[in-house]
Amino acid sequence: MQFIFTDEVKKEMKKNRKFTNDLVNSIKKYCRLDFNNLSEEGKEKNEKALKYDNKFFAFYKFSYGEIYISTIADRSLTTINFKKIN
């Protein structure tokens, strides 16, 4: 699996050690399929996605923002970016 970090995330990692540590811990949770931060609906969607080889995702909250992690259906690529609020 390849991890892609957006430019925003890379910048924050360079300047904020706590962010980097929190991000690493979040990636570890994600790799363990720890989606406890999602709603029940989100957890159910991920369970189905894992069962039927679809895209799955998670959010992890920090004091300085939220990170969105998503993995494409074939599991070859995982993207990590800041969650955008519309």
N, C-alpha and C positions, 0 to 999 in steps of 0.2 A: 504494500500500500504506500502510495506517495502522498505526502502532506504538502499542501500549497498554502502559504500565508499571504494575505493581502498586504499591500504596501503599508497601509495604516497600522496593521498589527506588527509588522516588522519594525516600523519606526518606534512604536510603543515599547517593544521588546528591547530595543537598543538603549532607551533612556530610563526604563523603569524595571528594576530588578524584581520588585514584588510582583508586578504584572507578569513577568516572565515565569516566576515560580508558580503563580496561580494558574497560568496558562498550561504549564507542564502538568500540574496536578489535574487540571480539567481534561487534558488529552488522555491521561492515564485512566480517568473515570470513563471517558468515552470509549476507550479501547476495551474496557471491562464491561461495556454496554450498560453503564450506570446512568440511567436517564431519569433519576429521581426528581430532577428539577422540572420535568415536563408535567403538564396536566395529564389526567387519566386518558383523555382522548389522544394526546400526543404519544403517550406510552403505548397505547393500543396500535396506533399507526406504525410506530417503530417495530413493534412485535410482528405485525403483518409484513412490513417491509423486509425484515430479516428472514422471515419464513419464505417469502415469495421473491427474494432477490430484487428488491426495489431500493430506491434511495432512502436513507434514514438520516436523522439529524438530532441535535441537542443544543440547548442554550445553557450557558453558565454565567451567573451574575457575579460581578465584582463591584467594589465601591466606586470604581471609575468607569463602569460600563458593562455591557453584556457581550459575550462572545457567542457566535453562531458557528457550529461545526456541522458539516454535512458530508456524507459519503455517497458517491454515485453507485448505481445499481450493481455494476460488476466489481465493486470494492477496490478498484485500482487507484482511486483518487479521493482524497479528503481535503476539503477546503475549510480554512479557518479565517473568519473575518469578524469585524464588529457588527453586532446586530443593528440594523437601521430601524429607526422608529419613524413611521410615516405620519 
